[in-house]
Amino acid sequence: MKGLQIVATAMGGVALAGLGAAMALTNPSQDTYQEYAVEKLTTYLKDEACTQAPKAFESFLRRQCKVLVDTARPQLQQIISQATERQNFVLFSVYRTDLDIGPFVPAYHFETIGVFHKFYIYQADKQ
């Protein structure tokens, strides 16, 4: 019976080490997070900020707003880069972003975990 427990413990240790190695290898980088955050931000701006145009200019402003958002992607990536702090825990990373891009969009604080090449926002506070 003791031999079986030793084998089970060893197999559990190997599985745990394998999981840890997989997590470390798939811990997303800061650059990957920035790409993810820019995509999320541009989608938000197009869906929320661009839709709040005054009724008189609604169609024209919505179209132009979306073009402006697409044009500003490099600047948005730079803003996110400067506004983000990464804590790397080897197996996963935590990203904290304090985003304030102008008077037409509210400021936000985001906390995101990056693990297995994916990102999960677990806190989003409007400020």
C-alpha positions in Angstrom: 0.0 0.0 0.0 2.9 2.4 0.8 4.4 1.8 -2.7 1.1 2.9 -4.3 1.0 6.1 -2.2 4.6 6.9 -3.2 3.8 6.4 -6.9 0.6 8.4 -6.6 2.5 11.2 -4.8 5.2 11.1 -7.4 2.7 11.3 -10.2 0.9 14.2 -8.6 4.2 16.0 -8.2 5.0 15.4 -11.9 1.6 16.6 -12.9 1.9 19.7 -10.7 5.4 20.5 -12.1 4.0 20.0 -15.7 1.2 22.4 -15.0 3.6 25.0 -13.5 5.9 24.7 -16.5 2.9 25.1 -18.9 1.8 28.2 -17.0 5.2 29.7 -17.0 5.7 29.1 -20.7 2.3 30.6 -21.6 2.5 33.7 -19.3 1.6 36.5 -21.7 4.0 39.3 -22.3 3.5 43.1 -21.7 3.4 43.6 -25.5 0.7 40.9 -25.9 -1.3 42.7 -23.1 -1.0 46.0 -24.9 -2.3 44.5 -28.1 -5.2 43.0 -26.2 -6.0 46.3 -24.3 -5.8 48.4 -27.5 -8.3 46.0 -29.2 -10.7 46.2 -26.2 -10.3 50.0 -26.0 -11.0 50.6 -29.7 -14.0 48.4 -29.6 -15.3 50.2 -26.5 -14.7 53.7 -28.1 -16.5 52.7 -31.3 -19.4 51.1 -29.6 -19.9 53.6 -26.7 -18.2 56.9 -27.2 -18.8 57.2 -31.0 -22.5 56.4 -30.5 -23.1 59.4 -28.3 -23.0 62.0 -31.1 -25.7 64.7 -31.1 -28.7 63.7 -33.2 -28.2 66.5 -35.8 -24.8 65.1 -36.8 -25.2 61.5 -35.7 -24.5 59.6 -38.9 -21.5 61.8 -40.0 -19.9 61.9 -36.6 -20.3 58.2 -35.9 -18.5 57.4 -39.2 -15.7 60.0 -38.6 -15.4 58.9 -35.0 -14.7 55.3 -36.0 -12.1 56.5 -38.5 -10.4 58.6 -35.9 -10.3 55.7 -33.4 -8.7 53.5 -36.0 -6.2 56.2 -36.9 -5.3 56.8 -33.2 -4.5 53.1 -32.5 -0.7 53.8 -32.2 -1.3 56.6 -29.8 -3.8 54.5 -27.8 -1.1 51.7 -27.5 1.4 54.3 -26.2 -1.2 55.6 -23.7 -1.9 52.1 -22.5 1.8 51.3 -22.3 2.5 54.3 -20.1 -0.7 53.7 -17.9 0.0 50.0 -17.2 1.9 48.3 -14.5 2.7 44.6 -14.8 3.4 42.3 -11.9 5.0 39.1 -13.2 4.5 36.1 -11.0 6.2 33.7 -13.5 3.1 31.5 -13.7 0.8 34.4 -14.4 0.9 38.2 -14.6 -1.3 40.9 -13.2 -1.8 44.1 -15.2 -3.1 47.3 -13.6 -4.1 50.0 -16.0 -5.3 53.5 -15.0 -6.7 54.9 -18.2 -7.7 58.5 -18.8 -7.8 59.4 -22.4 -9.8 62.6 -22.5 -12.8 64.6 -21.5 -15.3 62.6 -23.7 -14.5 59.3 -22.2 -14.6 58.5 -18.4 -11.4 57.4 -16.7 -11.1 53.7 -15.7 -9.0 51.5 -13.5 -8.6 47.9 -14.9 -7.1 44.9 -13.3 -6.4 42.0 -15.6 -4.8 38.6 -15.1 -2.8 37.0 -17.9 -2.5 33.2 -17.9 -2.3 30.5 -20.6 -2.0 33.2 -23.4 -5.4 34.7 -22.3 -6.5 37.7 -20.4 -9.3 38.0 -17.9 -10.4 41.4 -16.6 -11.4 40.9 -13.0 -11.9 44.5 -12.0 -13.1 47.5 -14.0 -13.9 50.6 -12.1 -15.2 53.8 -13.6 -13.5 56.8 -11.9 
